[in-house]
């Protein structure tokens, strides 16, 4: 546990604790800095000082952004919000006594609690996945593995590298295209084999047919081998070379594929400690919240971003919803602390999605409206993402 800020000077009446540095909490912290509540001690507990902005992650993987350009530094943000910042990992909640328990022994009292910790890929049911696959989340670990891979390929650019990605949603597709793009940039002679596994027969099931068709066409044209309708059931080390490990991926159909790295981008799940604490959750373990972003079972607890499921307005786990929840979350946290009635929030049903294709082009889609990959769409996406990140730059 590392304490960064602890400089509250007001008489404390209420303790507001935020767990996680997700998009909603980043926005709420910025707004608390602009409009503070006297008498409220604000505390942020997060496992990492820097939090990745999901909109720019594929661009980082593709080599278009630096680490700092796509990460929010929570230390200056917490200071701006006059919040105590604890770098620690939450392992349990005591909801009877309103306490947060952390891995390094820290115990934090709260009157109001908000949770925005994102999600993790569900993978434990697949034999060998936990040991040998690289999960897309937590992002910090994904990027650590990716940076190591880029460095290794840079040292041996002519050596064959075989990469597998499990999960054909938008995240898996963007990851595959971005990885291929970056590796081709640093390989003198492109010597790359990429495999994308998806248990359904069509990629990106949450998107319109036109988008799915375009994406499948792009992946095929770029030589990424698609294994649709294939359910990975086992991952095991095959043998070791001096410079590379080789793993065998086995599917229920009997298909086997050898690869050097496996990235796991499957259906999202939530940590067990949420359910163990007694919070009402859905089947995947995500916190069930009302339209006010307040827990169905514990009125002193709020949740937003991927870790929350809005009971009346279920939506895909996408960063756009976490960003939009930032302001209503801030407003309702302030209102509950002031003893005011909460305001309901209804997320949009349709939203503009800009899907990067790894080559500084992007597809635009909203409902049935779709535009094919174009550089201008990437430029538009880049401007939106950079403008969002500018909100968290502090001198």
Secondary structure, DSSP 4 states (H G I P E B T S, - for coil): -EEEE----SPP-EEEEEE---HHHHHHHHHHHHS--TTEEEEEEES-SEEE-HHHHHHHHTTSS-TGGGEEEHHHHHHHTTEEEEE--EEEEETTTTEEEETTS-EEE-SEEEE----EE--TTSBTHHHH-EES-SHHHHHHHHHHHHHHHHHSTTS-EEEEEE--SHHHHHHHHHHHHHHHHH-SS--EEEEEEESSSSS-TTS-HHHHHHHHHHHHHTTPEEEET--EEEEEEEEE-SS-EEEEEEETTS-EEEESEEEE--SEE--HHHHHTT--B-TTSPEEE-TTSBBSS-TTEEE-GGGEEESSS---S-HHHHHHHHHHHHHHHHHHHTTPPP------SS--EEEE-SSS-EEEEETTEEEEEEHHHHHHHHHHHHHHHHTT---
